[in-house]
Amino acid sequence: METKQPRQKGRRQEREARILSAAEKVFAEAGFGGATMQLIADMAGLPKANLHYYFPTKEALYRQVVENIFQIWLRAADVFDSATGPAEGIAAYIDAKMELSRAYPAGSKVWASEVMHGAPVIQDYLETTLAEWTEGRMEVIQRWIDEGRMDPINPRHLLYMLWATTQHYADFGHQIETLNNGAPLDDAGWTEAKRAIKQIILTGVGVEIPPET
């Protein structure tokens, strides 16, 4: 019995992961309205009944996809709390968000589409979790400003710029690929993109760029 339960739990987690990965892709391509549970089941290679077992409705599955990418973004922002100053904190946040745009482009597109349509499913998240997180990071940035470690700018707009710049590489990946001679960015391309963004933003807010950047 002890071996059976972990095995069953492992199978359940594996199926949930397959469903969420497939749903992320389908929602990114078709949007919430165009996606169907059958399309997602086909993408996951599972019977449709399996989807309803784990996620009873399309909205429940969609919300989980959106929550997943949001939680990943929040964890990436932990660097603000542990950073010794704006150079390290902002640079590390840019690195983390760029890597997430590279690893989760479909999830980023789902989030962008949801917000552009007025956040009909996750408005409560924007008003609570995102608002609280934003206020917390703004306080960190304002503290750096008050300490004279960066130029006096509006922290809110700095965050907006960081989000827009880093998520552009996911949401407009096709455009970037087209302008990159029809090929996706390779490792060197991503490294150069991160370096350029850090240079532009850090210099723009009066912060000396860390040597490793």
PyMOL commands that place a pseudoatom at each C-alpha (Angstrom):
pseudoatom trace, name=CA, resn=MET, resi=1, chain=A, elem=C, hetatm=0, pos=[0.000, 0.000, 0.000]
pseudoatom trace, name=CA, resn=GLU, resi=2, chain=A, elem=C, hetatm=0, pos=[2.852, 2.362, 0.836]
pseudoatom trace, name=CA, resn=THR, resi=3, chain=A, elem=C, hetatm=0, pos=[4.378, 1.893, -2.629]
pseudoatom trace, name=CA, resn=LYS, resi=4, chain=A, elem=C, hetatm=0, pos=[1.070, 2.125, -4.434]
pseudoatom trace, name=CA, resn=GLN, resi=5, chain=A, elem=C, hetatm=0, pos=[0.095, 5.509, -3.003]
pseudoatom trace, name=CA, resn=PRO, resi=6, chain=A, elem=C, hetatm=0, pos=[3.277, 7.367, -4.050]
pseudoatom trace, name=CA, resn=ARG, resi=7, chain=A, elem=C, hetatm=0, pos=[2.984, 5.778, -7.503]
pseudoatom trace, name=CA, resn=GLN, resi=8, chain=A, elem=C, hetatm=0, pos=[-0.618, 6.936, -7.849]
pseudoatom trace, name=CA, resn=LYS, resi=9, chain=A, elem=C, hetatm=0, pos=[0.334, 10.399, -6.638]
pseudoatom trace, name=CA, resn=GLY, resi=10, chain=A, elem=C, hetatm=0, pos=[3.166, 10.506, -9.196]
pseudoatom trace, name=CA, resn=ARG, resi=11, chain=A, elem=C, hetatm=0, pos=[0.811, 9.529, -12.018]
pseudoatom trace, name=CA, resn=ARG, resi=12, chain=A, elem=C, hetatm=0, pos=[-1.687, 12.165, -10.938]
pseudoatom trace, name=CA, resn=GLN, resi=13, chain=A, elem=C, hetatm=0, pos=[0.991, 14.869, -10.868]
pseudoatom trace, name=CA, resn=GLU, resi=14, chain=A, elem=C, hetatm=0, pos=[2.303, 13.772, -14.271]
pseudoatom trace, name=CA, resn=ARG, resi=15, chain=A, elem=C, hetatm=0, pos=[-1.186, 13.955, -15.799]
pseudoatom trace, name=CA, resn=GLU, resi=16, chain=A, elem=C, hetatm=0, pos=[-1.913, 17.325, -14.247]
pseudoatom trace, name=CA, resn=ALA, resi=17, chain=A, elem=C, hetatm=0, pos=[1.399, 18.641, -15.606]
pseudoatom trace, name=CA, resn=ARG, resi=18, chain=A, elem=C, hetatm=0, pos=[0.551, 17.320, -19.099]
pseudoatom trace, name=CA, resn=ILE, resi=19, chain=A, elem=C, hetatm=0, pos=[-2.890, 18.916, -18.969]
pseudoatom trace, name=CA, resn=LEU, resi=20, chain=A, elem=C, hetatm=0, pos=[-1.574, 22.278, -17.756]
pseudoatom trace, name=CA, resn=SER, resi=21, chain=A, elem=C, hetatm=0, pos=[1.197, 22.327, -20.357]
pseudoatom trace, name=CA, resn=ALA, resi=22, chain=A, elem=C, hetatm=0, pos=[-1.263, 21.532, -23.141]
pseudoatom trace, name=CA, resn=ALA, resi=23, chain=A, elem=C, hetatm=0, pos=[-3.795, 24.053, -21.830]
pseudoatom trace, name=CA, resn=GLU, resi=24, chain=A, elem=C, hetatm=0, pos=[-1.150, 26.781, -21.711]
pseudoatom trace, name=CA, resn=LYS, resi=25, chain=A, elem=C, hetatm=0, pos=[-0.386, 26.234, -25.408]
pseudoatom trace, name=CA, resn=VAL, resi=26, chain=A, elem=C, hetatm=0, pos=[-4.044, 26.046, -26.484]
pseudoatom trace, name=CA, resn=PHE, resi=27, chain=A, elem=C, hetatm=0, pos=[-5.115, 29.103, -24.486]
pseudoatom trace, name=CA, resn=ALA, resi=28, chain=A, elem=C, hetatm=0, pos=[-2.128, 31.039, -25.860]
pseudoatom trace, name=CA, resn=GLU, resi=29, chain=A, elem=C, hetatm=0, pos=[-3.059, 30.182, -29.463]
pseudoatom trace, name=CA, resn=ALA, resi=30, chain=A, elem=C, hetatm=0, pos=[-6.878, 30.216, -29.300]
pseudoatom trace, name=CA, resn=GLY, resi=31, chain=A, elem=C, hetatm=0, pos=[-7.641, 32.438, -26.317]
pseudoatom trace, name=CA, resn=PHE, resi=32, chain=A, elem=C, hetatm=0, pos=[-10.135, 31.499, -23.624]
pseudoatom trace, name=CA, resn=GLY, resi=33, chain=A, elem=C, hetatm=0, pos=[-13.111, 31.769, -25.974]
pseudoatom trace, name=CA, resn=GLY, resi=34, chain=A, elem=C, hetatm=0, pos=[-11.598, 29.700, -28.785]
pseudoatom trace, name=CA, resn=ALA, resi=35, chain=A, elem=C, hetatm=0, pos=[-10.136, 26.977, -26.588]
pseudoatom trace, name=CA, resn=THR, resi=36, chain=A, elem=C, hetatm=0, pos=[-12.139, 23.843, -25.858]
pseudoatom trace, name=CA, resn=MET, resi=37, chain=A, elem=C, hetatm=0, pos=[-11.584, 21.021, -23.424]
pseudoatom trace, name=CA, resn=GLN, resi=38, chain=A, elem=C, hetatm=0, pos=[-11.452, 18.628, -26.398]
pseudoatom trace, name=CA, resn=LEU, resi=39, chain=A, elem=C, hetatm=0, pos=[-8.657, 20.630, -28.039]
pseudoatom trace, name=CA, resn=ILE, resi=40, chain=A, elem=C, hetatm=0, pos=[-6.705, 20.589, -24.783]
pseudoatom trace, name=CA, resn=ALA, resi=41, chain=A, elem=C, hetatm=0, pos=[-7.310, 16.855, -24.300]
pseudoatom trace, name=CA, resn=ASP, resi=42, chain=A, elem=C, hetatm=0, pos=[-6.053, 16.172, -27.824]
pseudoatom trace, name=CA, resn=MET, resi=43, chain=A, elem=C, hetatm=0, pos=[-2.949, 18.299, -27.213]
pseudoatom trace, name=CA, resn=ALA, resi=44, chain=A, elem=C, hetatm=0, pos=[-2.297, 16.469, -23.922]
pseudoatom trace, name=CA, resn=GLY, resi=45, chain=A, elem=C, hetatm=0, pos=[-2.905, 13.052, -25.491]
pseudoatom trace, name=CA, resn=LEU, resi=46, chain=A, elem=C, hetatm=0, pos=[-5.500, 12.192, -22.842]
pseudoatom trace, name=CA, resn=PRO, resi=47, chain=A, elem=C, hetatm=0, pos=[-9.209, 11.380, -22.916]
pseudoatom trace, name=CA, resn=LYS, resi=48, chain=A, elem=C, hetatm=0, pos=[-11.437, 14.397, -22.392]
pseudoatom trace, name=CA, resn=ALA, resi=49, chain=A, elem=C, hetatm=0, pos=[-12.887, 12.725, -19.290]
pseudoatom trace, name=CA, resn=ASN, resi=50, chain=A, elem=C, hetatm=0, pos=[-9.458, 12.967, -17.655]
pseudoatom trace, name=CA, resn=LEU, resi=51, chain=A, elem=C, hetatm=0, pos=[-9.501, 16.741, -17.987]
pseudoatom trace, name=CA, resn=HIS, resi=52, chain=A, elem=C, hetatm=0, pos=[-12.891, 16.987, -16.302]
pseudoatom trace, name=CA, resn=TYR, resi=53, chain=A, elem=C, hetatm=0, pos=[-11.662, 14.720, -13.504]
pseudoatom trace, name=CA, resn=TYR, resi=54, chain=A, elem=C, hetatm=0, pos=[-8.800, 17.092, -12.658]
pseudoatom trace, name=CA, resn=PHE, resi=55, chain=A, elem=C, hetatm=0, pos=[-10.438, 20.354, -13.758]
pseudoatom trace, name=CA, resn=PRO, resi=56, chain=A, elem=C, hetatm=0, pos=[-14.258, 20.257, -13.816]
pseudoatom trace, name=CA, resn=THR, resi=57, chain=A, elem=C, hetatm=0, pos=[-14.624, 23.331, -16.046]
pseudoatom trace, name=CA, resn=LYS, resi=58, chain=A, elem=C, hetatm=0, pos=[-12.632, 25.170, -18.696]
pseudoatom trace, name=CA, resn=GLU, resi=59, chain=A, elem=C, hetatm=0, pos=[-12.611, 28.240, -16.448]
pseudoatom trace, name=CA, resn=ALA, resi=60, chain=A, elem=C, hetatm=0, pos=[-11.065, 26.256, -13.563]
pseudoatom trace, name=CA, resn=LEU, resi=61, chain=A, elem=C, hetatm=0, pos=[-8.322, 24.984, -15.885]
pseudoatom trace, name=CA, resn=TYR, resi=62, chain=A, elem=C, hetatm=0, pos=[-7.737, 28.440, -17.364]
pseudoatom trace, name=CA, resn=ARG, resi=63, chain=A, elem=C, hetatm=0, pos=[-7.503, 30.008, -13.934]
pseudoatom trace, name=CA, resn=GLN, resi=64, chain=A, elem=C, hetatm=0, pos=[-4.930, 27.421, -12.868]
pseudoatom trace, name=CA, resn=VAL, resi=65, chain=A, elem=C, hetatm=0, pos=[-2.816, 28.157, -15.948]
pseudoatom trace, name=CA, resn=VAL, resi=66, chain=A, elem=C, hetatm=0, pos=[-2.912, 31.891, -15.213]
pseudoatom trace, name=CA, resn=GLU, resi=67, chain=A, elem=C, hetatm=0, pos=[-2.191, 31.376, -11.504]
pseudoatom trace, name=CA, resn=ASN, resi=68, chain=A, elem=C, hetatm=0, pos=[0.788, 29.155, -12.338]
pseudoatom trace, name=CA, resn=ILE, resi=69, chain=A, elem=C, hetatm=0, pos=[2.539, 31.727, -14.504]
pseudoatom trace, name=CA, resn=PHE, resi=70, chain=A, elem=C, hetatm=0, pos=[1.713, 34.457, -11.983]
pseudoatom trace, name=CA, resn=GLN, resi=71, chain=A, elem=C, hetatm=0, pos=[3.235, 32.480, -9.094]
pseudoatom trace, name=CA, resn=ILE, resi=72, chain=A, elem=C, hetatm=0, pos=[6.362, 31.813, -11.169]
pseudoatom trace, name=CA, resn=TRP, resi=73, chain=A, elem=C, hetatm=0, pos=[6.701, 35.563, -11.790]
pseudoatom trace, name=CA, resn=LEU, resi=74, chain=A, elem=C, hetatm=0, pos=[6.218, 36.341, -8.108]
pseudoatom trace, name=CA, resn=ARG, resi=75, chain=A, elem=C, hetatm=0, pos=[8.964, 33.907, -7.108]
pseudoatom trace, name=CA, resn=ALA, resi=76, chain=A, elem=C, hetatm=0, pos=[11.295, 35.526, -9.638]
pseudoatom trace, name=CA, resn=ALA, resi=77, chain=A, elem=C, hetatm=0, pos=[10.798, 38.830, -7.841]
pseudoatom trace, name=CA, resn=ASP, resi=78, chain=A, elem=C, hetatm=0, pos=[12.170, 37.488, -4.544]
pseudoatom trace, name=CA, resn=VAL, resi=79, chain=A, elem=C, hetatm=0, pos=[15.516, 38.920, -5.683]
pseudoatom trace, name=CA, resn=PHE, resi=80, chain=A, elem=C, hetatm=0, pos=[14.235, 42.373, -4.715]
pseudoatom trace, name=CA, resn=ASP, resi=81, chain=A, elem=C, hetatm=0, pos=[13.942, 41.343, -1.073]
pseudoatom trace, name=CA, resn=SER, resi=82, chain=A, elem=C, hetatm=0, pos=[17.380, 39.727, -0.812]
pseudoatom trace, name=CA, resn=ALA, resi=83, chain=A, elem=C, hetatm=0, pos=[19.335, 42.207, -2.974]
pseudoatom trace, name=CA, resn=THR, resi=84, chain=A, elem=C, hetatm=0, pos=[21.976, 44.420, -1.372]
pseudoatom trace, name=CA, resn=GLY, resi=85, chain=A, elem=C, hetatm=0, pos=[21.013, 47.335, -3.605]
pseudoatom trace, name=CA, resn=PRO, resi=86, chain=A, elem=C, hetatm=0, pos=[19.417, 48.458, -6.886]
pseudoatom trace, name=CA, resn=ALA, resi=87, chain=A, elem=C, hetatm=0, pos=[22.262, 47.290, -9.128]
pseudoatom trace, name=CA, resn=GLU, resi=88, chain=A, elem=C, hetatm=0, pos=[22.021, 43.704, -7.941]
pseudoatom trace, name=CA, resn=GLY, resi=89, chain=A, elem=C, hetatm=0, pos=[18.251, 43.691, -7.419]
pseudoatom trace, name=CA, resn=ILE, resi=90, chain=A, elem=C, hetatm=0, pos=[17.163, 45.193, -10.733]
pseudoatom trace, name=CA, resn=ALA, resi=91, chain=A, elem=C, hetatm=0, pos=[19.800, 43.286, -12.734]
pseudoatom trace, name=CA, resn=ALA, resi=92, chain=A, elem=C, hetatm=0, pos=[18.824, 39.961, -11.151]
pseudoatom trace, name=CA, resn=TYR, resi=93, chain=A, elem=C, hetatm=0, pos=[15.130, 40.667, -11.724]
pseudoatom trace, name=CA, resn=ILE, resi=94, chain=A, elem=C, hetatm=0, pos=[15.750, 41.395, -15.408]
pseudoatom trace, name=CA, resn=ASP, resi=95, chain=A, elem=C, hetatm=0, pos=[17.731, 38.151, -15.722]
pseudoatom trace, name=CA, resn=ALA, resi=96, chain=A, elem=C, hetatm=0, pos=[14.987, 36.152, -14.006]
pseudoatom trace, name=CA, resn=LYS, resi=97, chain=A, elem=C, hetatm=0, pos=[12.134, 37.655, -16.032]
pseudoatom trace, name=CA, resn=MET, resi=98, chain=A, elem=C, hetatm=0, pos=[13.997, 37.186, -19.301]
pseudoatom trace, name=CA, resn=GLU, resi=99, chain=A, elem=C, hetatm=0, pos=[14.618, 33.524, -18.491]
pseudoatom trace, name=CA, resn=LEU, resi=100, chain=A, elem=C, hetatm=0, pos=[10.910, 33.107, -17.723]
pseudoatom trace, name=CA, resn=SER, resi=101, chain=A, elem=C, hetatm=0, pos=[9.989, 34.700, -21.052]
pseudoatom trace, name=CA, resn=ARG, resi=102, chain=A, elem=C, hetatm=0, pos=[12.288, 32.181, -22.695]
pseudoatom trace, name=CA, resn=ALA, resi=103, chain=A, elem=C, hetatm=0, pos=[10.961, 29.185, -20.740]
pseudoatom trace, name=CA, resn=TYR, resi=104, chain=A, elem=C, hetatm=0, pos=[7.232, 30.065, -20.578]
pseudoatom trace, name=CA, resn=PRO, resi=105, chain=A, elem=C, hetatm=0, pos=[6.314, 32.066, -23.695]
pseudoatom trace, name=CA, resn=ALA, resi=106, chain=A, elem=C, hetatm=0, pos=[2.827, 30.536, -23.928]
pseudoatom trace, name=CA, resn=GLY, resi=107, chain=A, elem=C, hetatm=0, pos=[2.042, 31.316, -20.295]
pseudoatom trace, name=CA, resn=SER, resi=108, chain=A, elem=C, hetatm=0, pos=[3.111, 34.923, -20.804]
pseudoatom trace, name=CA, resn=LYS, resi=109, chain=A, elem=C, hetatm=0, pos=[0.817, 35.219, -23.852]
pseudoatom trace, name=CA, resn=VAL, resi=110, chain=A, elem=C, hetatm=0, pos=[-2.121, 33.817, -21.854]
pseudoatom trace, name=CA, resn=TRP, resi=111, chain=A, elem=C, hetatm=0, pos=[-1.553, 36.414, -19.128]
pseudoatom trace, name=CA, resn=ALA, resi=112, chain=A, elem=C, hetatm=0, pos=[-1.205, 39.254, -21.647]
pseudoatom trace, name=CA, resn=SER, resi=113, chain=A, elem=C, hetatm=0, pos=[-4.388, 38.263, -23.480]
pseudoatom trace, name=CA, resn=GLU, resi=114, chain=A, elem=C, hetatm=0, pos=[-6.333, 37.982, -20.228]
pseudoatom trace, name=CA, resn=VAL, resi=115, chain=A, elem=C, hetatm=0, pos=[-5.291, 41.448, -19.080]
pseudoatom trace, name=CA, resn=MET, resi=116, chain=A, elem=C, hetatm=0, pos=[-5.865, 43.031, -22.518]
pseudoatom trace, name=CA, resn=HIS, resi=117, chain=A, elem=C, hetatm=0, pos=[-9.432, 41.712, -22.421]
pseudoatom trace, name=CA, resn=GLY, resi=118, chain=A, elem=C, hetatm=0, pos=[-10.105, 43.370, -19.072]
pseudoatom trace, name=CA, resn=ALA, resi=119, chain=A, elem=C, hetatm=0, pos=[-9.082, 40.410, -16.875]
pseudoatom trace, name=CA, resn=PRO, resi=120, chain=A, elem=C, hetatm=0, pos=[-12.556, 38.790, -16.814]
pseudoatom trace, name=CA, resn=VAL, resi=121, chain=A, elem=C, hetatm=0, pos=[-11.281, 35.710, -14.958]
pseudoatom trace, name=CA, resn=ILE, resi=122, chain=A, elem=C, hetatm=0, pos=[-8.441, 36.997, -12.758]
pseudoatom trace, name=CA, resn=GLN, resi=123, chain=A, elem=C, hetatm=0, pos=[-9.469, 40.570, -11.892]
pseudoatom trace, name=CA, resn=ASP, resi=124, chain=A, elem=C, hetatm=0, pos=[-9.507, 39.589, -8.215]
pseudoatom trace, name=CA, resn=TYR, resi=125, chain=A, elem=C, hetatm=0, pos=[-5.832, 38.614, -8.517]
pseudoatom trace, name=CA, resn=LEU, resi=126, chain=A, elem=C, hetatm=0, pos=[-4.948, 41.999, -9.979]
pseudoatom trace, name=CA, resn=GLU, resi=127, chain=A, elem=C, hetatm=0, pos=[-6.781, 43.831, -7.208]
pseudoatom trace, name=CA, resn=THR, resi=128, chain=A, elem=C, hetatm=0, pos=[-5.284, 41.813, -4.361]
pseudoatom trace, name=CA, resn=THR, resi=129, chain=A, elem=C, hetatm=0, pos=[-2.135, 39.729, -4.923]
pseudoatom trace, name=CA, resn=LEU, resi=130, chain=A, elem=C, hetatm=0, pos=[-0.646, 41.812, -7.745]
pseudoatom trace, name=CA, resn=ALA, resi=131, chain=A, elem=C, hetatm=0, pos=[-1.512, 45.109, -6.056]
pseudoatom trace, name=CA, resn=GLU, resi=132, chain=A, elem=C, hetatm=0, pos=[0.079, 43.992, -2.766]
pseudoatom trace, name=CA, resn=TRP, resi=133, chain=A, elem=C, hetatm=0, pos=[3.180, 42.651, -4.524]
pseudoatom trace, name=CA, resn=THR, resi=134, chain=A, elem=C, hetatm=0, pos=[3.567, 45.882, -6.508]
pseudoatom trace, name=CA, resn=GLU, resi=135, chain=A, elem=C, hetatm=0, pos=[3.286, 48.042, -3.391]
pseudoatom trace, name=CA, resn=GLY, resi=136, chain=A, elem=C, hetatm=0, pos=[5.942, 45.926, -1.669]
pseudoatom trace, name=CA, resn=ARG, resi=137, chain=A, elem=C, hetatm=0, pos=[8.428, 46.229, -4.529]
pseudoatom trace, name=CA, resn=MET, resi=138, chain=A, elem=C, hetatm=0, pos=[7.726, 49.937, -4.871]
pseudoatom trace, name=CA, resn=GLU, resi=139, chain=A, elem=C, hetatm=0, pos=[8.679, 50.361, -1.204]
pseudoatom trace, name=CA, resn=VAL, resi=140, chain=A, elem=C, hetatm=0, pos=[12.008, 48.608, -1.844]
pseudoatom trace, name=CA, resn=ILE, resi=141, chain=A, elem=C, hetatm=0, pos=[12.761, 50.822, -4.856]
pseudoatom trace, name=CA, resn=GLN, resi=142, chain=A, elem=C, hetatm=0, pos=[11.716, 53.953, -2.946]
pseudoatom trace, name=CA, resn=ARG, resi=143, chain=A, elem=C, hetatm=0, pos=[14.065, 52.989, -0.116]
pseudoatom trace, name=CA, resn=TRP, resi=144, chain=A, elem=C, hetatm=0, pos=[16.954, 52.783, -2.586]
pseudoatom trace, name=CA, resn=ILE, resi=145, chain=A, elem=C, hetatm=0, pos=[15.973, 56.207, -3.920]
pseudoatom trace, name=CA, resn=ASP, resi=146, chain=A, elem=C, hetatm=0, pos=[15.775, 57.689, -0.404]
pseudoatom trace, name=CA, resn=GLU, resi=147, chain=A, elem=C, hetatm=0, pos=[19.239, 56.274, 0.326]
pseudoatom trace, name=CA, resn=GLY, resi=148, chain=A, elem=C, hetatm=0, pos=[20.569, 58.102, -2.743]
pseudoatom trace, name=CA, resn=ARG, resi=149, chain=A, elem=C, hetatm=0, pos=[21.459, 54.865, -4.530]
pseudoatom trace, name=CA, resn=MET, resi=150, chain=A, elem=C, hetatm=0, pos=[19.472, 55.631, -7.671]
pseudoatom trace, name=CA, resn=ASP, resi=151, chain=A, elem=C, hetatm=0, pos=[17.792, 58.572, -9.360]
pseudoatom trace, name=CA, resn=PRO, resi=152, chain=A, elem=C, hetatm=0, pos=[14.469, 59.832, -7.968]
pseudoatom trace, name=CA, resn=ILE, resi=153, chain=A, elem=C, hetatm=0, pos=[11.974, 58.221, -10.319]
pseudoatom trace, name=CA, resn=ASN, resi=154, chain=A, elem=C, hetatm=0, pos=[8.449, 56.894, -9.872]
pseudoatom trace, name=CA, resn=PRO, resi=155, chain=A, elem=C, hetatm=0, pos=[8.926, 53.258, -8.778]
pseudoatom trace, name=CA, resn=ARG, resi=156, chain=A, elem=C, hetatm=0, pos=[5.612, 52.210, -10.290]
pseudoatom trace, name=CA, resn=HIS, resi=157, chain=A, elem=C, hetatm=0, pos=[6.650, 53.220, -13.790]
pseudoatom trace, name=CA, resn=LEU, resi=158, chain=A, elem=C, hetatm=0, pos=[10.005, 51.508, -13.421]
pseudoatom trace, name=CA, resn=LEU, resi=159, chain=A, elem=C, hetatm=0, pos=[8.170, 48.252, -12.652]
pseudoatom trace, name=CA, resn=TYR, resi=160, chain=A, elem=C, hetatm=0, pos=[5.857, 48.770, -15.641]
pseudoatom trace, name=CA, resn=MET, resi=161, chain=A, elem=C, hetatm=0, pos=[8.894, 49.255, -17.874]
pseudoatom trace, name=CA, resn=LEU, resi=162, chain=A, elem=C, hetatm=0, pos=[10.594, 46.128, -16.525]
pseudoatom trace, name=CA, resn=TRP, resi=163, chain=A, elem=C, hetatm=0, pos=[7.481, 44.029, -17.136]
pseudoatom trace, name=CA, resn=ALA, resi=164, chain=A, elem=C, hetatm=0, pos=[6.871, 45.406, -20.614]
pseudoatom trace, name=CA, resn=THR, resi=165, chain=A, elem=C, hetatm=0, pos=[10.475, 45.015, -21.732]
pseudoatom trace, name=CA, resn=THR, resi=166, chain=A, elem=C, hetatm=0, pos=[11.096, 41.490, -20.471]
pseudoatom trace, name=CA, resn=GLN, resi=167, chain=A, elem=C, hetatm=0, pos=[7.701, 40.084, -21.431]
pseudoatom trace, name=CA, resn=HIS, resi=168, chain=A, elem=C, hetatm=0, pos=[8.034, 41.527, -24.924]
pseudoatom trace, name=CA, resn=TYR, resi=169, chain=A, elem=C, hetatm=0, pos=[10.466, 38.694, -25.673]
pseudoatom trace, name=CA, resn=ALA, resi=170, chain=A, elem=C, hetatm=0, pos=[7.690, 36.177, -24.993]
pseudoatom trace, name=CA, resn=ASP, resi=171, chain=A, elem=C, hetatm=0, pos=[4.585, 37.987, -26.204]
pseudoatom trace, name=CA, resn=PHE, resi=172, chain=A, elem=C, hetatm=0, pos=[6.213, 39.205, -29.439]
pseudoatom trace, name=CA, resn=GLY, resi=173, chain=A, elem=C, hetatm=0, pos=[8.529, 36.251, -29.940]
pseudoatom trace, name=CA, resn=HIS, resi=174, chain=A, elem=C, hetatm=0, pos=[7.451, 35.808, -33.556]
pseudoatom trace, name=CA, resn=GLN, resi=175, chain=A, elem=C, hetatm=0, pos=[8.324, 39.411, -34.365]
pseudoatom trace, name=CA, resn=ILE, resi=176, chain=A, elem=C, hetatm=0, pos=[11.736, 39.060, -32.713]
pseudoatom trace, name=CA, resn=GLU, resi=177, chain=A, elem=C, hetatm=0, pos=[12.353, 35.795, -34.576]
pseudoatom trace, name=CA, resn=THR, resi=178, chain=A, elem=C, hetatm=0, pos=[11.396, 37.429, -37.889]
pseudoatom trace, name=CA, resn=LEU, resi=179, chain=A, elem=C, hetatm=0, pos=[13.806, 40.310, -37.286]
pseudoatom trace, name=CA, resn=ASN, resi=180, chain=A, elem=C, hetatm=0, pos=[16.487, 37.820, -36.274]
pseudoatom trace, name=CA, resn=ASN, resi=181, chain=A, elem=C, hetatm=0, pos=[16.686, 36.434, -39.827]
pseudoatom trace, name=CA, resn=GLY, resi=182, chain=A, elem=C, hetatm=0, pos=[13.805, 34.067, -39.171]
pseudoatom trace, name=CA, resn=ALA, resi=183, chain=A, elem=C, hetatm=0, pos=[15.534, 32.221, -36.328]
pseudoatom trace, name=CA, resn=PRO, resi=184, chain=A, elem=C, hetatm=0, pos=[14.792, 32.222, -32.587]
pseudoatom trace, name=CA, resn=LEU, resi=185, chain=A, elem=C, hetatm=0, pos=[17.392, 33.779, -30.320]
pseudoatom trace, name=CA, resn=ASP, resi=186, chain=A, elem=C, hetatm=0, pos=[20.126, 31.327, -29.362]
pseudoatom trace, name=CA, resn=ASP, resi=187, chain=A, elem=C, hetatm=0, pos=[21.972, 31.316, -26.020]
pseudoatom trace, name=CA, resn=ALA, resi=188, chain=A, elem=C, hetatm=0, pos=[24.282, 34.108, -27.147]
pseudoatom trace, name=CA, resn=GLY, resi=189, chain=A, elem=C, hetatm=0, pos=[21.305, 36.136, -28.371]
pseudoatom trace, name=CA, resn=TRP, resi=190, chain=A, elem=C, hetatm=0, pos=[19.508, 35.866, -25.025]
pseudoatom trace, name=CA, resn=THR, resi=191, chain=A, elem=C, hetatm=0, pos=[22.690, 36.783, -23.162]
pseudoatom trace, name=CA, resn=GLU, resi=192, chain=A, elem=C, hetatm=0, pos=[23.163, 39.857, -25.321]
pseudoatom trace, name=CA, resn=ALA, resi=193, chain=A, elem=C, hetatm=0, pos=[19.503, 40.862, -24.922]
pseudoatom trace, name=CA, resn=LYS, resi=194, chain=A, elem=C, hetatm=0, pos=[19.740, 40.650, -21.131]
pseudoatom trace, name=CA, resn=ARG, resi=195, chain=A, elem=C, hetatm=0, pos=[22.996, 42.613, -21.119]
pseudoatom trace, name=CA, resn=ALA, resi=196, chain=A, elem=C, hetatm=0, pos=[21.523, 45.367, -23.288]
pseudoatom trace, name=CA, resn=ILE, resi=197, chain=A, elem=C, hetatm=0, pos=[18.340, 45.679, -21.221]
pseudoatom trace, name=CA, resn=LYS, resi=198, chain=A, elem=C, hetatm=0, pos=[20.306, 45.890, -17.973]
pseudoatom trace, name=CA, resn=GLN, resi=199, chain=A, elem=C, hetatm=0, pos=[22.618, 48.507, -19.422]
pseudoatom trace, name=CA, resn=ILE, resi=200, chain=A, elem=C, hetatm=0, pos=[19.774, 50.654, -20.741]
pseudoatom trace, name=CA, resn=ILE, resi=201, chain=A, elem=C, hetatm=0, pos=[17.581, 50.482, -17.626]
pseudoatom trace, name=CA, resn=LEU, resi=202, chain=A, elem=C, hetatm=0, pos=[20.274, 50.680, -14.961]
pseudoatom trace, name=CA, resn=THR, resi=203, chain=A, elem=C, hetatm=0, pos=[22.049, 53.553, -16.701]
pseudoatom trace, name=CA, resn=GLY, resi=204, chain=A, elem=C, hetatm=0, pos=[18.684, 55.261, -17.151]
pseudoatom trace, name=CA, resn=VAL, resi=205, chain=A, elem=C, hetatm=0, pos=[17.975, 55.269, -13.411]
pseudoatom trace, name=CA, resn=GLY, resi=206, chain=A, elem=C, hetatm=0, pos=[21.489, 56.349, -12.449]
pseudoatom trace, name=CA, resn=VAL, resi=207, chain=A, elem=C, hetatm=0, pos=[22.763, 52.989, -11.232]
pseudoatom trace, name=CA, resn=GLU, resi=208, chain=A, elem=C, hetatm=0, pos=[26.252, 51.713, -11.892]
pseudoatom trace, name=CA, resn=ILE, resi=209, chain=A, elem=C, hetatm=0, pos=[26.123, 48.428, -13.794]
pseudoatom trace, name=CA, resn=PRO, resi=210, chain=A, elem=C, hetatm=0, pos=[27.447, 45.421, -11.849]
pseudoatom trace, name=CA, resn=PRO, resi=211, chain=A, elem=C, hetatm=0, pos=[30.776, 44.108, -13.251]
pseudoatom trace, name=CA, resn=GLU, resi=212, chain=A, elem=C, hetatm=0, pos=[29.330, 40.645, -14.026]
pseudoatom trace, name=CA, resn=THR, resi=213, chain=A, elem=C, hetatm=0, pos=[26.669, 42.277, -16.242]
for i in range(1, 213): cmd.bond("trace and resi %d" % i, "trace and resi %d" % (i + 1))
show_as sticks, trace
zoom trace
